[in-house]
Amino acid sequence: MSRSERFQTSDDDPLLMYANDRRMNEVALEIFRMGHLPLTGEAIALPLIEVAGSQTIGDAVWNEIFHPVGRRLVAQVDAVLRIGGPSIGADEMVSLARSTGKPVYLFTDGKTLLFYCGIRFASR
């Protein structure tokens, strides 16, 4: 894989990548304010990828960490929120959630291309 599907819609443009992450975090903040604990794979994976020495999106270090973190996160959350546009990686996380009977919520604002976050419900 030459680059992660996660950023395929941003053409590896750092400004678009930042905008996508920013919007995911804005939605996560809304979920937090509802009393839940939202988690994005990016919040966990990106610092690990940096420390591990990744040089570019899609290099061996990136691929070792990025999607595996998402898969492990899906295994730990109560539900998945699918946000916005096309993403092979996000679609995989939705499929994983559905295959284990976890609820998947869809959210599209029509403006940004965003992906998914896991939700740990506060009532648990």
C-alpha positions, 0 to 999 in steps of 0.5 A, a space after each residue: 500500500 503506497 499510502 493509507 486509505 485514511 487520507 486518500 481523500 486529502 491527497 496527502 495534503 497536510 492542510 486537508 489532513 489537519 482539517 479532517 482530524 479537526 472535524 473528527 475532533 469537533 464531532 468527538 467533542 459533541 459526543 463527549 458533551 453528551 456524556 460519552 467518551 469518544 475515541 478516534 483511532 487517529 488520537 491513539 495511532 498518530 502519536 505511536 506512529 510518530 514515536 515509531 519513526 514513520 517517515 511518510 503515510 503508508 510506509 511500513 511503520 505507518 501500516 504496522 500501526 494505523 489500521 491495527 489500532 483502529 481494529 483494536 479500538 473497535 473491539 473495545 468500544 460500545 458503538 461506532 460513529 461513521 462520519 462522512 465521505 469515502 474511506 476504505 479504512 472506516 468502512 472496514 471498521 464499520 464492518 467489524 463493528 457490525 460483525 460483532 453486533 455493535 451499533 453503528 451510527 451514521 453522521 454526514 454533514 455534507 461538508 467534510 470527508 471524515 471517518 469514524 470514532 468509537 464511543 464508550 457509552 457513559 451508562 456502562 
